[in-house]
Amino acid sequence: MIAESDIETMTPVERLQAMEMLWRSFSSSGQEIPSPEWHGDILSSRLAKVEAGQGSFLTIPQMKARLASGQT
């Protein structure tokens, strides 16, 4: 098992490579990984807003600008 201190000494590129390896191992295993219940709760809430005509949508450039500015 890798220690958190080992991760902290990795470069950002090494951390990203490690995350990619982990993701590949999950996606190729064939095992279903259940989503937490709160994911479904958020999706249901957002769908209800859209169905009620209260949903708002961003273009990709708008979302990139929002993320770059630190807004959530």
Backbone as ProteinMPNN parsed JSONL, in Angstrom:
{"seq_chain_A": "MIAESDIETMTPVERLQAMEMLWRSFSSSGQEIPSPEWHGDILSSRLAKVEAGQGSFLTIPQMKARLASGQT", "coords_chain_A": {"N_chain_A": [[0.85, -1.17, 0.0], [0.471, 2.239, -0.735], [1.791, 5.048, 0.893], [0.418, 8.107, 2.216], [2.317, 10.07, 2.474], [4.115, 9.343, 0.506], [2.687, 9.997, -1.776], [2.536, 12.743, -1.525], [5.112, 13.493, -2.155], [5.262, 13.161, -4.831], [5.419, 14.479, -8.176], [3.18, 16.817, -9.8], [2.537, 15.734, -12.34], [3.189, 13.033, -11.982], [1.284, 12.368, -10.044], [-1.091, 12.698, -11.497], [-0.698, 10.689, -13.412], [-0.777, 8.454, -11.755], [-3.438, 8.601, -10.887], [-4.718, 8.147, -13.325], [-3.913, 5.511, -13.816], [-5.189, 4.214, -11.677], [-7.876, 4.751, -12.349], [-8.06, 3.353, -14.807], [-7.726, 0.765, -13.824], [-10.054, 0.412, -12.33], [-12.035, 0.747, -14.332], [-11.513, -1.326, -16.101], [-11.922, -3.607, -14.679], [-14.452, -4.687, -14.626], [-16.102, -4.798, -12.498], [-18.948, -3.522, -10.854], [-19.23, -0.334, -9.537], [-20.844, 1.088, -6.988], [-22.636, 4.178, -6.914], [-22.608, 6.807, -4.491], [-25.454, 7.417, -2.374], [-26.12, 10.111, -2.192], [-25.405, 11.157, -4.653], [-27.48, 10.389, -6.384], [-29.522, 11.821, -5.159], [-28.8, 14.505, -5.689], [-28.882, 14.499, -8.497], [-31.612, 13.968, -8.905], [-32.738, 16.259, -7.784], [-31.746, 18.229, -9.509], [-32.879, 17.424, -11.942], [-35.573, 17.791, -11.342], [-35.645, 20.591, -11.171], [-35.099, 21.273, -13.846], [-37.315, 20.113, -15.128], [-39.3, 21.695, -14.036], [-38.857, 24.007, -15.288], [-36.963, 25.668, -14.238], [-34.311, 25.268, -14.487], [-30.923, 26.094, -15.209], [-28.459, 26.62, -17.685], [-25.08, 26.312, -18.795], [-22.767, 27.313, -21.321], [-19.919, 25.604, -22.709], [-17.621, 27.352, -22.85], [-18.505, 29.28, -20.954], [-18.615, 27.714, -18.649], [-15.93, 26.985, -18.357], [-14.82, 29.516, -17.854], [-16.079, 30.093, -15.463], [-15.062, 28.071, -13.786], [-12.359, 28.757, -13.867], [-12.401, 31.131, -12.52], [-12.87, 30.357, -9.993], [-15.416, 30.052, -9.019], [-18.244, 28.153, -7.87]], "CA_chain_A": [[0.0, 0.0, 0.0], [1.239, 3.462, -0.824], [1.526, 5.966, 2.0], [0.08, 9.472, 1.809], [3.566, 10.839, 2.367], [4.686, 9.037, -0.81], [1.919, 10.76, -2.761], [2.893, 14.151, -1.372], [6.42, 13.745, -2.763], [5.141, 13.021, -6.287], [5.165, 15.687, -8.958], [1.801, 16.825, -10.292], [2.412, 14.796, -13.465], [3.171, 11.679, -11.417], [-0.021, 12.177, -9.387], [-2.085, 12.486, -12.558], [-0.459, 9.363, -13.983], [-1.267, 7.479, -10.776], [-4.902, 8.631, -10.95], [-5.106, 7.494, -14.574], [-3.737, 4.063, -13.625], [-6.278, 3.77, -10.804], [-9.124, 4.768, -13.107], [-8.027, 2.222, -15.745], [-7.909, -0.487, -13.092], [-11.48, 0.328, -12.009], [-12.867, 0.622, -15.525], [-11.269, -2.594, -16.802], [-12.161, -4.746, -13.788], [-15.774, -5.254, -14.849], [-16.9, -4.707, -11.275], [-19.767, -2.325, -10.755], [-18.931, 0.459, -8.348], [-22.068, 1.849, -6.734], [-22.531, 5.606, -6.593], [-23.201, 7.128, -3.195], [-26.864, 7.806, -2.44], [-26.251, 11.549, -2.376], [-25.316, 11.461, -6.082], [-28.842, 10.278, -6.89], [-30.299, 12.929, -4.598], [-28.462, 15.719, -6.436], [-29.41, 14.366, -9.851], [-33.073, 14.108, -8.828], [-33.017, 17.669, -7.533], [-31.462, 18.983, -10.73], [-33.89, 17.054, -12.927], [-36.817, 18.452, -10.94], [-35.516, 21.992, -11.567], [-35.221, 21.336, -15.302], [-38.709, 19.816, -15.467], [-40.117, 22.824, -13.575], [-38.477, 25.185, -16.065], [-36.1, 26.52, -13.416], [-32.918, 24.886, -14.698], [-30.09, 27.007, -15.981], [-27.401, 25.883, -18.348], [-23.924, 27.09, -19.217], [-22.0, 26.802, -22.447], [-18.594, 25.14, -22.271], [-16.771, 28.504, -22.509], [-18.971, 29.876, -19.706], [-18.223, 26.831, -17.544], [-14.479, 27.125, -18.189], [-14.569, 30.799, -17.202], [-16.553, 29.956, -14.069], [-14.078, 27.258, -13.067], [-11.11, 29.527, -13.787], [-12.559, 32.2, -11.534], [-13.017, 29.757, -8.667], [-16.822, 29.941, -8.637], [-18.802, 26.798, -7.896]], "C_chain_A": [[0.894, 1.23, 0.0], [0.824, 4.401, 0.313], [1.213, 7.358, 1.458], [1.334, 10.314, 1.649], [4.264, 10.563, 1.038], [3.993, 9.857, -1.897], [2.329, 12.229, -2.717], [4.241, 14.489, -1.997], [6.385, 13.616, -4.283], [4.979, 14.385, -6.941], [3.702, 15.674, -9.389], [1.582, 15.847, -11.444], [2.355, 13.361, -12.95], [1.839, 11.372, -10.728], [-1.109, 11.917, -10.411], [-1.927, 11.107, -13.191], [-0.972, 8.273, -13.043], [-2.794, 7.428, -10.799], [-5.401, 7.935, -12.212], [-4.98, 5.978, -14.452], [-4.84, 3.496, -12.747], [-7.592, 3.706, -11.568], [-9.172, 3.605, -14.096], [-8.27, 0.911, -15.025], [-9.37, -0.674, -12.688], [-12.298, 0.01, -13.255], [-12.665, -0.697, -16.255], [-11.595, -3.811, -15.939], [-13.508, -5.413, -14.024], [-16.657, -5.217, -13.616], [-17.703, -3.416, -11.294], [-19.453, -1.625, -9.438], [-20.152, 1.334, -8.084], [-21.766, 3.318, -6.415], [-23.125, 5.834, -5.214], [-24.646, 7.615, -3.378], [-27.026, 9.296, -2.718], [-26.101, 11.957, -3.832], [-26.712, 11.436, -6.7], [-29.721, 11.415, -6.403], [-30.058, 14.223, -5.384], [-29.026, 15.657, -7.848], [-30.924, 14.533, -9.88], [-33.468, 15.562, -8.638], [-32.813, 18.498, -8.793], [-32.49, 18.681, -11.819], [-35.216, 17.728, -12.612], [-36.789, 19.925, -11.333], [-35.713, 22.15, -13.076], [-36.676, 21.126, -15.707], [-39.652, 20.941, -15.06], [-39.792, 24.106, -14.344], [-37.574, 26.141, -15.314], [-34.619, 26.198, -13.595], [-32.181, 25.953, -15.481], [-28.9, 26.226, -16.513], [-26.293, 26.832, -18.767], [-23.343, 26.477, -20.482], [-20.651, 26.321, -21.912], [-17.673, 26.324, -21.978], [-17.199, 29.187, -21.202], [-18.528, 29.033, -18.511], [-16.713, 26.933, -17.287], [-14.142, 28.43, -17.47], [-14.977, 30.742, -15.737], [-15.552, 29.162, -13.235], [-12.776, 28.019, -12.856], [-11.191, 30.616, -12.726], [-12.738, 31.664, -10.128], [-14.455, 29.66, -8.187], [-17.262, 28.49, -8.698], [-20.259, 26.834, -8.245]], "O_chain_A": [[1.938, 1.257, 0.651], [-0.357, 4.518, 0.639], [1.678, 7.739, 0.385], [1.397, 11.179, 0.775], [4.933, 11.444, 0.497], [4.639, 10.349, -2.823], [2.454, 12.877, -3.756], [4.491, 15.646, -2.336], [7.37, 13.927, -4.953], [4.465, 15.324, -6.333], [3.054, 14.628, -9.347], [0.538, 15.198, -11.51], [1.555, 12.562, -13.435], [1.33, 10.255, -10.818], [-1.948, 11.034, -10.231], [-2.919, 10.435, -13.473], [-1.54, 7.28, -13.496], [-3.382, 6.348, -10.739], [-6.398, 7.214, -12.171], [-5.843, 5.242, -14.931], [-5.371, 2.422, -13.031], [-8.335, 2.732, -11.456], [-10.201, 2.94, -14.219], [-8.948, 0.032, -15.556], [-9.874, -1.797, -12.701], [-13.147, -0.881, -13.241], [-13.566, -1.146, -16.964], [-11.545, -4.94, -16.429], [-13.694, -6.575, -13.664], [-17.835, -5.568, -13.684], [-17.21, -2.362, -11.695], [-19.417, -2.244, -8.374], [-20.459, 2.225, -8.876], [-20.786, 3.644, -5.745], [-24.049, 5.127, -4.811], [-24.998, 8.16, -4.424], [-27.965, 9.701, -3.404], [-26.617, 13.003, -4.224], [-27.086, 12.342, -7.445], [-30.567, 11.916, -7.144], [-31.002, 14.945, -5.705], [-29.582, 16.637, -8.344], [-31.459, 15.173, -10.785], [-34.418, 16.041, -9.257], [-33.622, 19.372, -9.104], [-32.921, 19.584, -12.535], [-35.908, 18.188, -13.52], [-37.802, 20.459, -11.784], [-36.413, 23.058, -13.524], [-37.21, 21.87, -16.531], [-40.699, 21.12, -15.682], [-40.375, 25.159, -14.086], [-37.431, 27.299, -15.706], [-33.768, 26.79, -12.931], [-32.767, 26.634, -16.322], [-28.405, 25.298, -15.875], [-26.535, 28.004, -19.056], [-23.42, 25.266, -20.687], [-20.296, 26.615, -20.771], [-16.995, 26.315, -20.951], [-16.347, 29.624, -20.428], [-18.116, 29.572, -17.484], [-16.276, 26.965, -16.137], [-13.286, 28.455, -16.586], [-14.29, 31.288, -14.874], [-15.234, 29.543, -12.109], [-12.165, 27.934, -11.79], [-10.188, 30.98, -12.113], [-12.755, 32.435, -9.169], [-14.697, 29.23, -7.059], [-16.728, 27.697, -9.473], [-20.903, 25.787, -8.315]]}, "name": "protein", "num_of_chains": 1, "seq": "MIAESDIETMTPVERLQAMEMLWRSFSSSGQEIPSPEWHGDILSSRLAKVEAGQGSFLTIPQMKARLASGQT"}
